[in-house]
Amino acid sequence: MEPSPANELGIPECLFRARRLDLSLDTCSRPKAPIEAQRQETLAALKPLAASAPDIRVIDAFEVFCGRVLCKPYAPARL
């Protein structure tokens, strides 16, 4: 599985804090561009590994968390 978007705040802690303080959950979101750049090194290592063995697959869930501009650490319909 590809790396999911990182969040230096700690996702559960950030979401809990936002809920507790009645803040928007979007306070836990991060800009997409730096996260996208950060994951490129990991992808560069994973893709050749997956290509070398038929039983290894790389699953890209990045777009599930990230829109055009922001990466959200939650699925809006589920919280």
Secondary structure in CASP SS format (residue, H / E / C, confidence):
PFRMAT SS
TARGET T0000
AUTHOR 0000-0000-0000
METHOD secondary structure of the structure
MODEL  1
M C 1.00
E C 1.00
P C 1.00
S C 1.00
P C 1.00
A C 1.00
N C 1.00
E C 1.00
L C 1.00
G C 1.00
I H 1.00
P H 1.00
E H 1.00
C H 1.00
L H 1.00
F H 1.00
R H 1.00
A H 1.00
R H 1.00
R H 1.00
L C 1.00
D C 1.00
L C 1.00
S C 1.00
L H 1.00
D H 1.00
T H 1.00
C H 1.00
S C 1.00
R E 1.00
P E 1.00
K H 1.00
A H 1.00
P H 1.00
I H 1.00
E H 1.00
A H 1.00
Q H 1.00
R H 1.00
Q H 1.00
E H 1.00
T H 1.00
L H 1.00
A H 1.00
A H 1.00
L H 1.00
K H 1.00
P H 1.00
L H 1.00
A H 1.00
A H 1.00
S H 1.00
A C 1.00
P C 1.00
D C 1.00
I C 1.00
R C 1.00
V C 1.00
I C 1.00
D C 1.00
A C 1.00
F H 1.00
E H 1.00
V H 1.00
F H 1.00
C E 1.00
G C 1.00
R C 1.00
V C 1.00
L E 1.00
C E 1.00
K C 1.00
P C 1.00
Y C 1.00
A C 1.00
P H 1.00
A H 1.00
R H 1.00
L C 1.00
END
